[in-house]
Amino acid sequence: MRQAVRRLPSSYRRPLDNIAVVVEEEPSREVLDEMELESEDDLLGLYTGTAKGEESFFDPAGHLPARVIIYRGPILRLCRTKDEVIQEVQDTVAHEIGHHFGLDDDEMPY
């Protein structure tokens, strides 16, 4: 995971200074239900937090920092080699950082 993040372009690494990146084994049933997904293999990562541009001075203080969650199990089941895992983690982290900047899935830059 660290190797994949280090290989990200600097424009994607810089925002990580303010975002917690965590690895979880599998997405919870609650998360899958909320996202209307049937299988844990349908979710490789998740962004939680307030997207840039949606933050407000009037937001309550003390809310949790933004997080990018990488789901280890689905990525390992999807990929066949170490290089594929590294690439998928990079792609997933970049995708979730896109959500931090308010991009929808169809607006991602790749």
PyRosetta script that sets phi, psi and omega in degrees:
from pyrosetta import init, pose_from_sequence

init()
pose = pose_from_sequence("MRQAVRRLPSSYRRPLDNIAVVVEEEPSREVLDEMELESEDDLLGLYTGTAKGEESFFDPAGHLPARVIIYRGPILRLCRTKDEVIQEVQDTVAHEIGHHFGLDDDEMPY")
pose.set_psi(1, -48.4)
pose.set_omega(1, 179.9)
pose.set_phi(2, -61.1)
pose.set_psi(2, -40.9)
pose.set_omega(2, 179.5)
pose.set_phi(3, -61.5)
pose.set_psi(3, -42.2)
pose.set_omega(3, 179.6)
pose.set_phi(4, -64.0)
pose.set_psi(4, -42.5)
pose.set_omega(4, 180.0)
pose.set_phi(5, -67.1)
pose.set_psi(5, -40.2)
pose.set_omega(5, 178.8)
pose.set_phi(6, -62.4)
pose.set_psi(6, -28.6)
pose.set_omega(6, -178.8)
pose.set_phi(7, -82.7)
pose.set_psi(7, -7.8)
pose.set_omega(7, 177.3)
pose.set_phi(8, -64.4)
pose.set_psi(8, 147.6)
pose.set_omega(8, 173.0)
pose.set_phi(9, -58.4)
pose.set_psi(9, 149.9)
pose.set_omega(9, -176.3)
pose.set_phi(10, -58.1)
pose.set_psi(10, -31.0)
pose.set_omega(10, 179.6)
pose.set_phi(11, -65.1)
pose.set_psi(11, -22.1)
pose.set_omega(11, 176.6)
pose.set_phi(12, -94.5)
pose.set_psi(12, -26.7)
pose.set_omega(12, -179.9)
pose.set_phi(13, -76.0)
pose.set_psi(13, -36.7)
pose.set_omega(13, -176.6)
pose.set_phi(14, -54.3)
pose.set_psi(14, -46.4)
pose.set_omega(14, -179.2)
pose.set_phi(15, -64.0)
pose.set_psi(15, -18.0)
pose.set_omega(15, -178.9)
pose.set_phi(16, -68.8)
pose.set_psi(16, -13.1)
pose.set_omega(16, 176.4)
pose.set_phi(17, -60.8)
pose.set_psi(17, -28.0)
pose.set_omega(17, -176.9)
pose.set_phi(18, -111.5)
pose.set_psi(18, 10.3)
pose.set_omega(18, -178.2)
pose.set_phi(19, -127.5)
pose.set_psi(19, 131.1)
pose.set_omega(19, 174.6)
pose.set_phi(20, -79.4)
pose.set_psi(20, 128.6)
pose.set_omega(20, 175.7)
pose.set_phi(21, -109.0)
pose.set_psi(21, 119.8)
pose.set_omega(21, -177.6)
pose.set_phi(22, -127.1)
pose.set_psi(22, 154.6)
pose.set_omega(22, 176.6)
pose.set_phi(23, -112.8)
pose.set_psi(23, 128.5)
pose.set_omega(23, 173.4)
pose.set_phi(24, -120.1)
pose.set_psi(24, 152.6)
pose.set_omega(24, -176.9)
pose.set_phi(25, -65.4)
pose.set_psi(25, -51.5)
pose.set_omega(25, -176.5)
pose.set_phi(26, -143.5)
pose.set_psi(26, 152.3)
pose.set_omega(26, 171.7)
pose.set_phi(27, -70.0)
pose.set_psi(27, 144.7)
pose.set_omega(27, 179.6)
pose.set_phi(28, -74.0)
pose.set_psi(28, 159.0)
pose.set_omega(28, 176.1)
pose.set_phi(29, -59.9)
pose.set_psi(29, -37.3)
pose.set_omega(29, 179.7)
pose.set_phi(30, -60.3)
pose.set_psi(30, -45.2)
pose.set_omega(30, 178.6)
pose.set_phi(31, -64.3)
pose.set_psi(31, -44.8)
pose.set_omega(31, 179.9)
pose.set_phi(32, -61.6)
pose.set_psi(32, -43.3)
pose.set_omega(32, 179.0)
pose.set_phi(33, -64.0)
pose.set_psi(33, -42.5)
pose.set_omega(33, -179.7)
pose.set_phi(34, -61.0)
pose.set_psi(34, -36.4)
pose.set_omega(34, -178.4)
pose.set_phi(35, -91.8)
pose.set_psi(35, 2.4)
pose.set_omega(35, 179.2)
pose.set_phi(36, 58.5)
pose.set_psi(36, 44.0)
pose.set_omega(36, 177.6)
pose.set_phi(37, -109.6)
pose.set_psi(37, 143.5)
pose.set_omega(37, -177.8)
pose.set_phi(38, -89.0)
pose.set_psi(38, -37.8)
pose.set_omega(38, -172.8)
pose.set_phi(39, -117.6)
pose.set_psi(39, 144.1)
pose.set_omega(39, 176.0)
pose.set_phi(40, -63.6)
pose.set_psi(40, -20.7)
pose.set_omega(40, 178.7)
pose.set_phi(41, -74.4)
pose.set_psi(41, -8.1)
pose.set_omega(41, 178.7)
pose.set_phi(42, -85.2)
pose.set_psi(42, -3.3)
pose.set_omega(42, -176.7)
pose.set_phi(43, -132.5)
pose.set_psi(43, 113.2)
pose.set_omega(43, -179.4)
pose.set_phi(44, -96.3)
pose.set_psi(44, -26.5)
pose.set_omega(44, -178.3)
pose.set_phi(45, -158.6)
pose.set_psi(45, 166.9)
pose.set_omega(45, -177.1)
pose.set_phi(46, -151.1)
pose.set_psi(46, 137.3)
pose.set_omega(46, 173.1)
pose.set_phi(47, -103.7)
pose.set_psi(47, 129.8)
pose.set_omega(47, 172.6)
pose.set_phi(48, -125.8)
pose.set_psi(48, 136.9)
pose.set_omega(48, -179.9)
pose.set_phi(49, 140.8)
pose.set_psi(49, -174.2)
pose.set_omega(49, 179.2)
pose.set_phi(50, -98.0)
pose.set_psi(50, 124.0)
pose.set_omega(50, -179.3)
pose.set_phi(51, -66.6)
pose.set_psi(51, 148.0)
pose.set_omega(51, 173.9)
pose.set_phi(52, -55.3)
pose.set_psi(52, 143.1)
pose.set_omega(52, -179.2)
pose.set_phi(53, 89.6)
pose.set_psi(53, -19.2)
pose.set_omega(53, 176.3)
pose.set_phi(54, -103.3)
pose.set_psi(54, -6.3)
pose.set_omega(54, 178.6)
pose.set_phi(55, -72.1)
pose.set_psi(55, 150.7)
pose.set_omega(55, -178.7)
pose.set_phi(56, -140.2)
pose.set_psi(56, 150.2)
pose.set_omega(56, 174.1)
pose.set_phi(57, -57.9)
pose.set_psi(57, -27.9)
pose.set_omega(57, -175.3)
pose.set_phi(58, -88.6)
pose.set_psi(58, 0.2)
pose.set_omega(58, 175.5)
pose.set_phi(59, -62.1)
pose.set_psi(59, 145.6)
pose.set_omega(59, 179.3)
pose.set_phi(60, -64.8)
pose.set_psi(60, 143.4)
pose.set_omega(60, 177.9)
pose.set_phi(61, -73.4)
pose.set_psi(61, 155.1)
pose.set_omega(61, 174.7)
pose.set_phi(62, 84.1)
pose.set_psi(62, 12.3)
pose.set_omega(62, 177.6)
pose.set_phi(63, -76.7)
pose.set_psi(63, 157.1)
pose.set_omega(63, -176.1)
pose.set_phi(64, -65.6)
pose.set_psi(64, 150.1)
pose.set_omega(64, 178.1)
pose.set_phi(65, -68.5)
pose.set_psi(65, 159.7)
pose.set_omega(65, 175.8)
pose.set_phi(66, -62.0)
pose.set_psi(66, 148.9)
pose.set_omega(66, -179.4)
pose.set_phi(67, -136.9)
pose.set_psi(67, 143.2)
pose.set_omega(67, 167.3)
pose.set_phi(68, -110.6)
pose.set_psi(68, 122.0)
pose.set_omega(68, 177.8)
pose.set_phi(69, -106.0)
pose.set_psi(69, 127.8)
pose.set_omega(69, 175.8)
pose.set_phi(70, -106.7)
pose.set_psi(70, 128.5)
pose.set_omega(70, -178.8)
pose.set_phi(71, -97.3)
pose.set_psi(71, 108.9)
pose.set_omega(71, -173.4)
pose.set_phi(72, -62.1)
pose.set_psi(72, -49.4)
pose.set_omega(72, -175.3)
pose.set_phi(73, -57.3)
pose.set_psi(73, -53.9)
pose.set_omega(73, -179.8)
pose.set_phi(74, -60.4)
pose.set_psi(74, -36.6)
pose.set_omega(74, 179.4)
pose.set_phi(75, -67.6)
pose.set_psi(75, -43.9)
pose.set_omega(75, 179.4)
pose.set_phi(76, -65.3)
pose.set_psi(76, -33.3)
pose.set_omega(76, 177.9)
pose.set_phi(77, -73.0)
pose.set_psi(77, -28.4)
pose.set_omega(77, -179.3)
pose.set_phi(78, -78.3)
pose.set_psi(78, -37.7)
pose.set_omega(78, -171.4)
pose.set_phi(79, -97.1)
pose.set_psi(79, 149.6)
pose.set_omega(79, -179.0)
pose.set_phi(80, -105.0)
pose.set_psi(80, -21.9)
pose.set_omega(80, -177.6)
pose.set_phi(81, -129.6)
pose.set_psi(81, 164.2)
pose.set_omega(81, 177.0)
pose.set_phi(82, -59.8)
pose.set_psi(82, -42.2)
pose.set_omega(82, 179.2)
pose.set_phi(83, -62.2)
pose.set_psi(83, -38.5)
pose.set_omega(83, 177.1)
pose.set_phi(84, -65.1)
pose.set_psi(84, -39.4)
pose.set_omega(84, 178.1)
pose.set_phi(85, -62.3)
pose.set_psi(85, -47.0)
pose.set_omega(85, 179.8)
pose.set_phi(86, -59.2)
pose.set_psi(86, -45.9)
pose.set_omega(86, 179.8)
pose.set_phi(87, -63.6)
pose.set_psi(87, -41.7)
pose.set_omega(87, -179.2)
pose.set_phi(88, -66.7)
pose.set_psi(88, -40.1)
pose.set_omega(88, 176.9)
pose.set_phi(89, -63.3)
pose.set_psi(89, -43.6)
pose.set_omega(89, 177.7)
pose.set_phi(90, -59.0)
pose.set_psi(90, -48.0)
pose.set_omega(90, -179.3)
pose.set_phi(91, -62.6)
pose.set_psi(91, -41.6)
pose.set_omega(91, -177.8)
pose.set_phi(92, -68.3)
pose.set_psi(92, -43.8)
pose.set_omega(92, 177.8)
pose.set_phi(93, -62.3)
pose.set_psi(93, -44.7)
pose.set_omega(93, 178.6)
pose.set_phi(94, -60.3)
pose.set_psi(94, -41.8)
pose.set_omega(94, 179.1)
pose.set_phi(95, -61.5)
pose.set_psi(95, -46.6)
pose.set_omega(95, -178.0)
pose.set_phi(96, -69.2)
pose.set_psi(96, -34.5)
pose.set_omega(96, 174.0)
pose.set_phi(97, -62.6)
pose.set_psi(97, -36.1)
pose.set_omega(97, 175.1)
pose.set_phi(98, -55.6)
pose.set_psi(98, -40.5)
pose.set_omega(98, 177.0)
pose.set_phi(99, -63.9)
pose.set_psi(99, -34.1)
pose.set_omega(99, 177.1)
pose.set_phi(100, -59.6)
pose.set_psi(100, -32.0)
pose.set_omega(100, 179.3)
pose.set_phi(101, -93.9)
pose.set_psi(101, 13.0)
pose.set_omega(101, 173.1)
pose.set_phi(102, 85.8)
pose.set_psi(102, 11.2)
pose.set_omega(102, 179.8)
pose.set_phi(103, -81.3)
pose.set_psi(103, 141.0)
pose.set_omega(103, 172.5)
pose.set_phi(104, -84.7)
pose.set_psi(104, 167.7)
pose.set_omega(104, -178.3)
pose.set_phi(105, -54.0)
pose.set_psi(105, -40.0)
pose.set_omega(105, -177.3)
pose.set_phi(106, -80.0)
pose.set_psi(106, -2.9)
pose.set_omega(106, 179.3)
pose.set_phi(107, -103.4)
pose.set_psi(107, 1.5)
pose.set_omega(107, -176.6)
pose.set_phi(108, -63.0)
pose.set_psi(108, 146.2)
pose.set_omega(108, -173.0)
pose.set_phi(109, -80.7)
pose.set_psi(109, 23.7)
pose.set_omega(109, 176.0)
pose.set_phi(110, -146.7)
pose.dump_pdb("model.pdb")
